[in-house]
Amino acid sequence: MSRICEITGKKAMVGNNVSHALNRTKRKFKVNLIKKRFYIPEEDRWITLKVSTRALKNINKLGVAAVLKEARNNGILNQ
């Protein structure tokens, strides 16, 4: 499975490691992902999502149903 957040669509970025001598080598900035189960009371079921920590903060703030609805409207989540 790819390392992409299922709510925000965040994925790895590419950048440079810069040494003290200013030598540059390629590196990846990976996304901080967590596999988490959420209960949706409106649908009376559990779902498992791979979410970034930023998405997890949004879910805690707005609620899982509102965040899923917004992700579906933005075309990120297909369900």
PyMOL Python script that loads the backbone (N, CA, C, O; Angstrom):
from pymol import cmd

cmd.read_pdbstr("""\
ATOM      1  N   MET A   1       0.831  -1.190   0.000  1.00  0.00           N
ATOM      2  CA  MET A   1       0.000   0.000   0.000  1.00  0.00           C
ATOM      3  C   MET A   1       0.871   1.247   0.000  1.00  0.00           C
ATOM      4  O   MET A   1       1.941   1.276   0.608  1.00  0.00           O
ATOM      5  N   SER A   2       0.404   2.254  -0.678  1.00  0.00           N
ATOM      6  CA  SER A   2       1.172   3.485  -0.718  1.00  0.00           C
ATOM      7  C   SER A   2       0.979   4.283   0.561  1.00  0.00           C
ATOM      8  O   SER A   2      -0.026   4.141   1.256  1.00  0.00           O
ATOM      9  N   ARG A   3       1.946   5.110   0.851  1.00  0.00           N
ATOM     10  CA  ARG A   3       1.906   5.916   2.069  1.00  0.00           C
ATOM     11  C   ARG A   3       1.234   7.250   1.758  1.00  0.00           C
ATOM     12  O   ARG A   3       1.896   8.280   1.634  1.00  0.00           O
ATOM     13  N   ILE A   4      -0.095   7.211   1.633  1.00  0.00           N
ATOM     14  CA  ILE A   4      -0.886   8.406   1.353  1.00  0.00           C
ATOM     15  C   ILE A   4      -2.009   8.492   2.374  1.00  0.00           C
ATOM     16  O   ILE A   4      -2.662   7.491   2.671  1.00  0.00           O
ATOM     17  N   CYS A   5      -2.235   9.687   2.912  1.00  0.00           N
ATOM     18  CA  CYS A   5      -3.327   9.899   3.855  1.00  0.00           C
ATOM     19  C   CYS A   5      -4.653   9.784   3.112  1.00  0.00           C
ATOM     20  O   CYS A   5      -4.826  10.392   2.056  1.00  0.00           O
ATOM     21  N   GLU A   6      -5.586   9.013   3.654  1.00  0.00           N
ATOM     22  CA  GLU A   6      -6.869   8.791   3.004  1.00  0.00           C
ATOM     23  C   GLU A   6      -7.834   9.954   3.202  1.00  0.00           C
ATOM     24  O   GLU A   6      -8.864  10.011   2.530  1.00  0.00           O
ATOM     25  N   ILE A   7      -7.535  10.870   4.095  1.00  0.00           N
ATOM     26  CA  ILE A   7      -8.405  12.020   4.340  1.00  0.00           C
ATOM     27  C   ILE A   7      -7.899  13.260   3.604  1.00  0.00           C
ATOM     28  O   ILE A   7      -8.661  13.913   2.891  1.00  0.00           O
ATOM     29  N   THR A   8      -6.626  13.582   3.774  1.00  0.00           N
ATOM     30  CA  THR A   8      -6.087  14.815   3.194  1.00  0.00           C
ATOM     31  C   THR A   8      -5.390  14.606   1.865  1.00  0.00           C
ATOM     32  O   THR A   8      -5.207  15.566   1.117  1.00  0.00           O
ATOM     33  N   GLY A   9      -4.993  13.374   1.547  1.00  0.00           N
ATOM     34  CA  GLY A   9      -4.276  13.116   0.308  1.00  0.00           C
ATOM     35  C   GLY A   9      -2.792  13.444   0.377  1.00  0.00           C
ATOM     36  O   GLY A   9      -2.113  13.476  -0.649  1.00  0.00           O
ATOM     37  N   LYS A  10      -2.285  13.689   1.585  1.00  0.00           N
ATOM     38  CA  LYS A  10      -0.858  13.998   1.733  1.00  0.00           C
ATOM     39  C   LYS A  10      -0.024  12.789   1.358  1.00  0.00           C
ATOM     40  O   LYS A  10      -0.397  11.652   1.647  1.00  0.00           O
ATOM     41  N   LYS A  11       1.136  13.046   0.696  1.00  0.00           N
ATOM     42  CA  LYS A  11       2.069  11.983   0.370  1.00  0.00           C
ATOM     43  C   LYS A  11       3.487  12.508   0.481  1.00  0.00           C
ATOM     44  O   LYS A  11       3.699  13.689   0.753  1.00  0.00           O
ATOM     45  N   ALA A  12       4.461  11.630   0.271  1.00  0.00           N
ATOM     46  CA  ALA A  12       5.859  11.981   0.484  1.00  0.00           C
ATOM     47  C   ALA A  12       6.299  13.092  -0.466  1.00  0.00           C
ATOM     48  O   ALA A  12       5.869  13.157  -1.617  1.00  0.00           O
ATOM     49  N   MET A  13       7.173  13.968   0.051  1.00  0.00           N
ATOM     50  CA  MET A  13       7.777  15.038  -0.754  1.00  0.00           C
ATOM     51  C   MET A  13       9.253  14.713  -0.947  1.00  0.00           C
ATOM     52  O   MET A  13       9.832  13.948  -0.175  1.00  0.00           O
ATOM     53  N   VAL A  14       9.860  15.297  -1.982  1.00  0.00           N
ATOM     54  CA  VAL A  14      11.269  15.077  -2.269  1.00  0.00           C
ATOM     55  C   VAL A  14      12.022  16.369  -2.015  1.00  0.00           C
ATOM     56  O   VAL A  14      11.561  17.458  -2.358  1.00  0.00           O
ATOM     57  N   GLY A  15      13.198  16.224  -1.402  1.00  0.00           N
ATOM     58  CA  GLY A  15      14.023  17.395  -1.123  1.00  0.00           C
ATOM     59  C   GLY A  15      15.481  17.007  -1.093  1.00  0.00           C
ATOM     60  O   GLY A  15      15.868  15.982  -1.655  1.00  0.00           O
ATOM     61  N   ASN A  16      16.286  17.810  -0.450  1.00  0.00           N
ATOM     62  CA  ASN A  16      17.723  17.581  -0.388  1.00  0.00           C
ATOM     63  C   ASN A  16      18.191  17.487   1.054  1.00  0.00           C
ATOM     64  O   ASN A  16      17.700  18.205   1.925  1.00  0.00           O
ATOM     65  N   ASN A  17      19.155  16.586   1.303  1.00  0.00           N
ATOM     66  CA  ASN A  17      19.974  16.642   2.498  1.00  0.00           C
ATOM     67  C   ASN A  17      21.090  17.621   2.196  1.00  0.00           C
ATOM     68  O   ASN A  17      21.740  17.503   1.158  1.00  0.00           O
ATOM     69  N   VAL A  18      21.329  18.573   3.062  1.00  0.00           N
ATOM     70  CA  VAL A  18      22.383  19.555   2.844  1.00  0.00           C
ATOM     71  C   VAL A  18      23.401  19.406   3.964  1.00  0.00           C
ATOM     72  O   VAL A  18      23.088  19.602   5.139  1.00  0.00           O
ATOM     73  N   SER A  19      24.635  19.052   3.578  1.00  0.00           N
ATOM     74  CA  SER A  19      25.688  18.859   4.565  1.00  0.00           C
ATOM     75  C   SER A  19      26.290  20.205   4.967  1.00  0.00           C
ATOM     76  O   SER A  19      25.928  21.252   4.430  1.00  0.00           O
ATOM     77  N   HIS A  20      27.202  20.149   5.908  1.00  0.00           N
ATOM     78  CA  HIS A  20      27.889  21.368   6.350  1.00  0.00           C
ATOM     79  C   HIS A  20      28.686  22.000   5.208  1.00  0.00           C
ATOM     80  O   HIS A  20      28.855  23.218   5.158  1.00  0.00           O
ATOM     81  N   ALA A  21      29.172  21.159   4.294  1.00  0.00           N
ATOM     82  CA  ALA A  21      29.928  21.654   3.130  1.00  0.00           C
ATOM     83  C   ALA A  21      29.006  22.016   1.962  1.00  0.00           C
ATOM     84  O   ALA A  21      29.472  22.281   0.853  1.00  0.00           O
ATOM     85  N   LEU A  22      27.685  22.025   2.225  1.00  0.00           N
ATOM     86  CA  LEU A  22      26.647  22.373   1.239  1.00  0.00           C
ATOM     87  C   LEU A  22      26.555  21.372   0.089  1.00  0.00           C
ATOM     88  O   LEU A  22      26.094  21.713  -1.001  1.00  0.00           O
ATOM     89  N   ASN A  23      27.000  20.121   0.339  1.00  0.00           N
ATOM     90  CA  ASN A  23      26.758  19.053  -0.642  1.00  0.00           C
ATOM     91  C   ASN A  23      25.297  18.652  -0.535  1.00  0.00           C
ATOM     92  O   ASN A  23      24.755  18.549   0.565  1.00  0.00           O
ATOM     93  N   ARG A  24      24.665  18.429  -1.671  1.00  0.00           N
ATOM     94  CA  ARG A  24      23.237  18.106  -1.681  1.00  0.00           C
ATOM     95  C   ARG A  24      23.011  16.700  -2.223  1.00  0.00           C
ATOM     96  O   ARG A  24      23.516  16.344  -3.288  1.00  0.00           O
ATOM     97  N   THR A  25      22.249  15.906  -1.478  1.00  0.00           N
ATOM     98  CA  THR A  25      21.835  14.578  -1.925  1.00  0.00           C
ATOM     99  C   THR A  25      20.332  14.469  -1.733  1.00  0.00           C
ATOM    100  O   THR A  25      19.771  15.051  -0.804  1.00  0.00           O
ATOM    101  N   LYS A  26      19.685  13.722  -2.616  1.00  0.00           N
ATOM    102  CA  LYS A  26      18.237  13.594  -2.575  1.00  0.00           C
ATOM    103  C   LYS A  26      17.768  12.820  -1.351  1.00  0.00           C
ATOM    104  O   LYS A  26      18.446  11.903  -0.885  1.00  0.00           O
ATOM    105  N   ARG A  27      16.624  13.190  -0.844  1.00  0.00           N
ATOM    106  CA  ARG A  27      15.980  12.491   0.267  1.00  0.00           C
ATOM    107  C   ARG A  27      14.482  12.624   0.142  1.00  0.00           C
ATOM    108  O   ARG A  27      13.993  13.409  -0.670  1.00  0.00           O
ATOM    109  N   LYS A  28      13.734  11.855   0.951  1.00  0.00           N
ATOM    110  CA  LYS A  28      12.273  11.927   0.973  1.00  0.00           C
ATOM    111  C   LYS A  28      11.808  12.389   2.335  1.00  0.00           C
ATOM    112  O   LYS A  28      12.349  11.985   3.365  1.00  0.00           O
ATOM    113  N   PHE A  29      10.809  13.232   2.328  1.00  0.00           N
ATOM    114  CA  PHE A  29      10.119  13.629   3.547  1.00  0.00           C
ATOM    115  C   PHE A  29       8.839  12.806   3.606  1.00  0.00           C
ATOM    116  O   PHE A  29       7.881  13.093   2.888  1.00  0.00           O
ATOM    117  N   LYS A  30       8.818  11.779   4.463  1.00  0.00           N
ATOM    118  CA  LYS A  30       7.662  10.894   4.530  1.00  0.00           C
ATOM    119  C   LYS A  30       6.571  11.494   5.403  1.00  0.00           C
ATOM    120  O   LYS A  30       6.836  12.319   6.278  1.00  0.00           O
ATOM    121  N   VAL A  31       5.342  11.067   5.151  1.00  0.00           N
ATOM    122  CA  VAL A  31       4.184  11.540   5.895  1.00  0.00           C
ATOM    123  C   VAL A  31       4.062  10.745   7.188  1.00  0.00           C
ATOM    124  O   VAL A  31       4.307   9.539   7.203  1.00  0.00           O
ATOM    125  N   ASN A  32       3.689  11.411   8.261  1.00  0.00           N
ATOM    126  CA  ASN A  32       3.477  10.757   9.546  1.00  0.00           C
ATOM    127  C   ASN A  32       2.081  10.139   9.553  1.00  0.00           C
ATOM    128  O   ASN A  32       1.100  10.811   9.872  1.00  0.00           O
ATOM    129  N   LEU A  33       1.995   8.847   9.197  1.00  0.00           N
ATOM    130  CA  LEU A  33       0.712   8.169   9.056  1.00  0.00           C
ATOM    131  C   LEU A  33       0.446   7.228  10.223  1.00  0.00           C
ATOM    132  O   LEU A  33       1.363   6.640  10.797  1.00  0.00           O
ATOM    133  N   ILE A  34      -0.837   7.103  10.557  1.00  0.00           N
ATOM    134  CA  ILE A  34      -1.301   6.222  11.620  1.00  0.00           C
ATOM    135  C   ILE A  34      -2.501   5.447  11.087  1.00  0.00           C
ATOM    136  O   ILE A  34      -3.415   6.031  10.504  1.00  0.00           O
ATOM    137  N   LYS A  35      -2.496   4.125  11.291  1.00  0.00           N
ATOM    138  CA  LYS A  35      -3.651   3.310  10.928  1.00  0.00           C
ATOM    139  C   LYS A  35      -4.583   3.286  12.132  1.00  0.00           C
ATOM    140  O   LYS A  35      -4.194   2.816  13.201  1.00  0.00           O
ATOM    141  N   LYS A  36      -5.815   3.787  11.975  1.00  0.00           N
ATOM    142  CA  LYS A  36      -6.710   3.999  13.113  1.00  0.00           C
ATOM    143  C   LYS A  36      -8.118   3.579  12.751  1.00  0.00           C
ATOM    144  O   LYS A  36      -8.566   3.763  11.620  1.00  0.00           O
ATOM    145  N   ARG A  37      -8.813   3.009  13.731  1.00  0.00           N
ATOM    146  CA  ARG A  37     -10.228   2.648  13.570  1.00  0.00           C
ATOM    147  C   ARG A  37     -11.098   3.761  14.140  1.00  0.00           C
ATOM    148  O   ARG A  37     -10.816   4.306  15.207  1.00  0.00           O
ATOM    149  N   PHE A  38     -12.168   4.088  13.402  1.00  0.00           N
ATOM    150  CA  PHE A  38     -13.115   5.110  13.834  1.00  0.00           C
ATOM    151  C   PHE A  38     -14.516   4.520  13.825  1.00  0.00           C
ATOM    152  O   PHE A  38     -14.870   3.732  12.948  1.00  0.00           O
ATOM    153  N   TYR A  39     -15.308   4.917  14.821  1.00  0.00           N
ATOM    154  CA  TYR A  39     -16.708   4.507  14.877  1.00  0.00           C
ATOM    155  C   TYR A  39     -17.564   5.639  14.340  1.00  0.00           C
ATOM    156  O   TYR A  39     -17.435   6.785  14.772  1.00  0.00           O
ATOM    157  N   ILE A  40     -18.445   5.314  13.390  1.00  0.00           N
ATOM    158  CA  ILE A  40     -19.363   6.303  12.816  1.00  0.00           C
ATOM    159  C   ILE A  40     -20.755   5.989  13.341  1.00  0.00           C
ATOM    160  O   ILE A  40     -21.381   5.028  12.895  1.00  0.00           O
ATOM    161  N   PRO A  41     -21.252   6.796  14.294  1.00  0.00           N
ATOM    162  CA  PRO A  41     -22.562   6.472  14.883  1.00  0.00           C
ATOM    163  C   PRO A  41     -23.726   6.616  13.899  1.00  0.00           C
ATOM    164  O   PRO A  41     -24.731   5.918  14.035  1.00  0.00           O
ATOM    165  N   GLU A  42     -23.606   7.514  12.909  1.00  0.00           N
ATOM    166  CA  GLU A  42     -24.687   7.699  11.934  1.00  0.00           C
ATOM    167  C   GLU A  42     -24.897   6.447  11.087  1.00  0.00           C
ATOM    168  O   GLU A  42     -26.027   6.120  10.724  1.00  0.00           O
ATOM    169  N   GLU A  43     -23.797   5.744  10.771  1.00  0.00           N
ATOM    170  CA  GLU A  43     -23.881   4.529   9.965  1.00  0.00           C
ATOM    171  C   GLU A  43     -23.811   3.270  10.822  1.00  0.00           C
ATOM    172  O   GLU A  43     -23.966   2.162  10.309  1.00  0.00           O
ATOM    173  N   ASP A  44     -23.579   3.432  12.122  1.00  0.00           N
ATOM    174  CA  ASP A  44     -23.485   2.344  13.095  1.00  0.00           C
ATOM    175  C   ASP A  44     -22.464   1.288  12.650  1.00  0.00           C
ATOM    176  O   ASP A  44     -22.760   0.093  12.631  1.00  0.00           O
ATOM    177  N   ARG A  45     -21.248   1.754  12.291  1.00  0.00           N
ATOM    178  CA  ARG A  45     -20.199   0.831  11.880  1.00  0.00           C
ATOM    179  C   ARG A  45     -18.817   1.417  12.163  1.00  0.00           C
ATOM    180  O   ARG A  45     -18.664   2.619  12.381  1.00  0.00           O
ATOM    181  N   TRP A  46     -17.814   0.535  12.153  1.00  0.00           N
ATOM    182  CA  TRP A  46     -16.421   0.913  12.332  1.00  0.00           C
ATOM    183  C   TRP A  46     -15.746   0.963  10.974  1.00  0.00           C
ATOM    184  O   TRP A  46     -16.051   0.149  10.103  1.00  0.00           O
ATOM    185  N   ILE A  47     -14.828   1.909  10.779  1.00  0.00           N
ATOM    186  CA  ILE A  47     -14.009   1.940   9.580  1.00  0.00           C
ATOM    187  C   ILE A  47     -12.549   2.100   9.993  1.00  0.00           C
ATOM    188  O   ILE A  47     -12.251   2.697  11.027  1.00  0.00           O
ATOM    189  N   THR A  48     -11.652   1.568   9.185  1.00  0.00           N
ATOM    190  CA  THR A  48     -10.221   1.691   9.422  1.00  0.00           C
ATOM    191  C   THR A  48      -9.646   2.600   8.341  1.00  0.00           C
ATOM    192  O   THR A  48      -9.822   2.352   7.148  1.00  0.00           O
ATOM    193  N   LEU A  49      -8.963   3.642   8.766  1.00  0.00           N
ATOM    194  CA  LEU A  49      -8.362   4.597   7.843  1.00  0.00           C
ATOM    195  C   LEU A  49      -6.885   4.759   8.148  1.00  0.00           C
ATOM    196  O   LEU A  49      -6.459   4.634   9.296  1.00  0.00           O
ATOM    197  N   LYS A  50      -6.108   5.037   7.112  1.00  0.00           N
ATOM    198  CA  LYS A  50      -4.708   5.395   7.273  1.00  0.00           C
ATOM    199  C   LYS A  50      -4.647   6.913   7.153  1.00  0.00           C
ATOM    200  O   LYS A  50      -4.754   7.456   6.054  1.00  0.00           O
ATOM    201  N   VAL A  51      -4.474   7.602   8.288  1.00  0.00           N
ATOM    202  CA  VAL A  51      -4.566   9.060   8.318  1.00  0.00           C
ATOM    203  C   VAL A  51      -3.268   9.675   8.824  1.00  0.00           C
ATOM    204  O   VAL A  51      -2.524   9.057   9.586  1.00  0.00           O
ATOM    205  N   SER A  52      -3.015  10.894   8.389  1.00  0.00           N
ATOM    206  CA  SER A  52      -1.876  11.649   8.904  1.00  0.00           C
ATOM    207  C   SER A  52      -2.264  12.234  10.262  1.00  0.00           C
ATOM    208  O   SER A  52      -3.440  12.276  10.622  1.00  0.00           O
ATOM    209  N   THR A  53      -1.261  12.679  11.001  1.00  0.00           N
ATOM    210  CA  THR A  53      -1.552  13.239  12.313  1.00  0.00           C
ATOM    211  C   THR A  53      -2.321  14.552  12.192  1.00  0.00           C
ATOM    212  O   THR A  53      -3.098  14.891  13.084  1.00  0.00           O
ATOM    213  N   ARG A  54      -2.120  15.292  11.113  1.00  0.00           N
ATOM    214  CA  ARG A  54      -2.898  16.515  10.881  1.00  0.00           C
ATOM    215  C   ARG A  54      -4.373  16.179  10.682  1.00  0.00           C
ATOM    216  O   ARG A  54      -5.245  16.869  11.212  1.00  0.00           O
ATOM    217  N   ALA A  55      -4.656  15.117   9.917  1.00  0.00           N
ATOM    218  CA  ALA A  55      -6.039  14.689   9.715  1.00  0.00           C
ATOM    219  C   ALA A  55      -6.650  14.197  11.024  1.00  0.00           C
ATOM    220  O   ALA A  55      -7.836  14.405  11.279  1.00  0.00           O
ATOM    221  N   LEU A  56      -5.836  13.544  11.852  1.00  0.00           N
ATOM    222  CA  LEU A  56      -6.321  13.071  13.145  1.00  0.00           C
ATOM    223  C   LEU A  56      -6.733  14.238  14.037  1.00  0.00           C
ATOM    224  O   LEU A  56      -7.726  14.153  14.759  1.00  0.00           O
ATOM    225  N   LYS A  57      -5.962  15.340  13.985  1.00  0.00           N
ATOM    226  CA  LYS A  57      -6.329  16.524  14.756  1.00  0.00           C
ATOM    227  C   LYS A  57      -7.639  17.119  14.241  1.00  0.00           C
ATOM    228  O   LYS A  57      -8.462  17.577  15.032  1.00  0.00           O
ATOM    229  N   ASN A  58      -7.838  17.116  12.914  1.00  0.00           N
ATOM    230  CA  ASN A  58      -9.091  17.616  12.348  1.00  0.00           C
ATOM    231  C   ASN A  58     -10.268  16.744  12.748  1.00  0.00           C
ATOM    232  O   ASN A  58     -11.356  17.254  13.015  1.00  0.00           O
ATOM    233  N   ILE A  59     -10.061  15.424  12.792  1.00  0.00           N
ATOM    234  CA  ILE A  59     -11.130  14.515  13.198  1.00  0.00           C
ATOM    235  C   ILE A  59     -11.494  14.753  14.659  1.00  0.00           C
ATOM    236  O   ILE A  59     -12.672  14.739  15.015  1.00  0.00           O
ATOM    237  N   ASN A  60     -10.489  14.971  15.510  1.00  0.00           N
ATOM    238  CA  ASN A  60     -10.773  15.247  16.922  1.00  0.00           C
ATOM    239  C   ASN A  60     -11.512  16.566  17.091  1.00  0.00           C
ATOM    240  O   ASN A  60     -12.334  16.705  17.997  1.00  0.00           O
ATOM    241  N   LYS A  61     -11.228  17.533  16.227  1.00  0.00           N
ATOM    242  CA  LYS A  61     -11.833  18.848  16.348  1.00  0.00           C
ATOM    243  C   LYS A  61     -13.247  18.899  15.761  1.00  0.00           C
ATOM    244  O   LYS A  61     -14.167  19.418  16.392  1.00  0.00           O
ATOM    245  N   LEU A  62     -13.414  18.351  14.539  1.00  0.00           N
ATOM    246  CA  LEU A  62     -14.680  18.496  13.816  1.00  0.00           C
ATOM    247  C   LEU A  62     -15.590  17.280  13.909  1.00  0.00           C
ATOM    248  O   LEU A  62     -16.802  17.399  13.727  1.00  0.00           O
ATOM    249  N   GLY A  63     -15.021  16.111  14.189  1.00  0.00           N
ATOM    250  CA  GLY A  63     -15.800  14.872  14.204  1.00  0.00           C
ATOM    251  C   GLY A  63     -15.551  14.080  12.938  1.00  0.00           C
ATOM    252  O   GLY A  63     -15.296  14.649  11.877  1.00  0.00           O
ATOM    253  N   VAL A  64     -15.626  12.759  13.056  1.00  0.00           N
ATOM    254  CA  VAL A  64     -15.280  11.893  11.935  1.00  0.00           C
ATOM    255  C   VAL A  64     -16.279  12.025  10.790  1.00  0.00           C
ATOM    256  O   VAL A  64     -15.880  11.964   9.627  1.00  0.00           O
ATOM    257  N   ALA A  65     -17.552  12.200  11.081  1.00  0.00           N
ATOM    258  CA  ALA A  65     -18.559  12.284  10.021  1.00  0.00           C
ATOM    259  C   ALA A  65     -18.360  13.535   9.161  1.00  0.00           C
ATOM    260  O   ALA A  65     -18.480  13.470   7.938  1.00  0.00           O
ATOM    261  N   ALA A  66     -18.057  14.667   9.793  1.00  0.00           N
ATOM    262  CA  ALA A  66     -17.858  15.909   9.045  1.00  0.00           C
ATOM    263  C   ALA A  66     -16.603  15.847   8.188  1.00  0.00           C
ATOM    264  O   ALA A  66     -16.602  16.342   7.061  1.00  0.00           O
ATOM    265  N   VAL A  67     -15.539  15.252   8.701  1.00  0.00           N
ATOM    266  CA  VAL A  67     -14.290  15.160   7.950  1.00  0.00           C
ATOM    267  C   VAL A  67     -14.448  14.204   6.770  1.00  0.00           C
ATOM    268  O   VAL A  67     -13.939  14.481   5.684  1.00  0.00           O
ATOM    269  N   LEU A  68     -15.148  13.079   6.966  1.00  0.00           N
ATOM    270  CA  LEU A  68     -15.389  12.145   5.862  1.00  0.00           C
ATOM    271  C   LEU A  68     -16.249  12.781   4.776  1.00  0.00           C
ATOM    272  O   LEU A  68     -16.010  12.570   3.587  1.00  0.00           O
ATOM    273  N   LYS A  69     -17.245  13.556   5.181  1.00  0.00           N
ATOM    274  CA  LYS A  69     -18.103  14.232   4.211  1.00  0.00           C
ATOM    275  C   LYS A  69     -17.302  15.234   3.382  1.00  0.00           C
ATOM    276  O   LYS A  69     -17.481  15.324   2.167  1.00  0.00           O
ATOM    277  N   GLU A  70     -16.425  15.982   4.037  1.00  0.00           N
ATOM    278  CA  GLU A  70     -15.591  16.955   3.335  1.00  0.00           C
ATOM    279  C   GLU A  70     -14.611  16.263   2.386  1.00  0.00           C
ATOM    280  O   GLU A  70     -14.373  16.753   1.282  1.00  0.00           O
ATOM    281  N   ALA A  71     -14.037  15.124   2.804  1.00  0.00           N
ATOM    282  CA  ALA A  71     -13.106  14.380   1.949  1.00  0.00           C
ATOM    283  C   ALA A  71     -13.829  13.830   0.721  1.00  0.00           C
ATOM    284  O   ALA A  71     -13.273  13.820  -0.377  1.00  0.00           O
ATOM    285  N   ARG A  72     -15.067  13.373   0.905  1.00  0.00           N
ATOM    286  CA  ARG A  72     -15.842  12.885  -0.252  1.00  0.00           C
ATOM    287  C   ARG A  72     -16.164  14.021  -1.213  1.00  0.00           C
ATOM    288  O   ARG A  72     -16.116  13.829  -2.428  1.00  0.00           O
ATOM    289  N   ASN A  73     -16.488  15.193  -0.697  1.00  0.00           N
ATOM    290  CA  ASN A  73     -16.794  16.344  -1.551  1.00  0.00           C
ATOM    291  C   ASN A  73     -15.570  16.817  -2.332  1.00  0.00           C
ATOM    292  O   ASN A  73     -15.697  17.300  -3.457  1.00  0.00           O
ATOM    293  N   ASN A  74     -14.375  16.678  -1.730  1.00  0.00           N
ATOM    294  CA  ASN A  74     -13.148  17.099  -2.399  1.00  0.00           C
ATOM    295  C   ASN A  74     -12.627  16.039  -3.347  1.00  0.00           C
ATOM    296  O   ASN A  74     -11.654  16.284  -4.060  1.00  0.00           O
ATOM    297  N   GLY A  75     -13.253  14.853  -3.377  1.00  0.00           N
ATOM    298  CA  GLY A  75     -12.851  13.803  -4.302  1.00  0.00           C
ATOM    299  C   GLY A  75     -11.674  12.977  -3.826  1.00  0.00           C
ATOM    300  O   GLY A  75     -11.105  12.227  -4.619  1.00  0.00           O
ATOM    301  N   ILE A  76     -11.286  13.082  -2.568  1.00  0.00           N
ATOM    302  CA  ILE A  76     -10.145  12.324  -2.050  1.00  0.00           C
ATOM    303  C   ILE A  76     -10.601  10.927  -1.628  1.00  0.00           C
ATOM    304  O   ILE A  76      -9.911   9.945  -1.902  1.00  0.00           O
ATOM    305  N   LEU A  77     -11.735  10.831  -0.976  1.00  0.00           N
ATOM    306  CA  LEU A  77     -12.255   9.556  -0.485  1.00  0.00           C
ATOM    307  C   LEU A  77     -13.374   9.100  -1.416  1.00  0.00           C
ATOM    308  O   LEU A  77     -14.251   9.888  -1.769  1.00  0.00           O
ATOM    309  N   ASN A  78     -13.345   7.819  -1.815  1.00  0.00           N
ATOM    310  CA  ASN A  78     -14.315   7.320  -2.795  1.00  0.00           C
ATOM    311  C   ASN A  78     -15.559   6.727  -2.180  1.00  0.00           C
ATOM    312  O   ASN A  78     -16.585   6.633  -2.854  1.00  0.00           O
ATOM    313  N   GLN A  79     -15.504   6.318  -0.914  1.00  0.00           N
ATOM    314  CA  GLN A  79     -16.613   5.573  -0.319  1.00  0.00           C
ATOM    315  C   GLN A  79     -17.817   6.427  -0.106  1.00  0.00           C
ATOM    316  O   GLN A  79     -18.836   5.945   0.389  1.00  0.00           O
TER     317      GLN A  79
END
""", "prot")
cmd.dss("prot")
cmd.show_as("cartoon", "prot")
cmd.util.cbc("prot")
cmd.orient("prot")
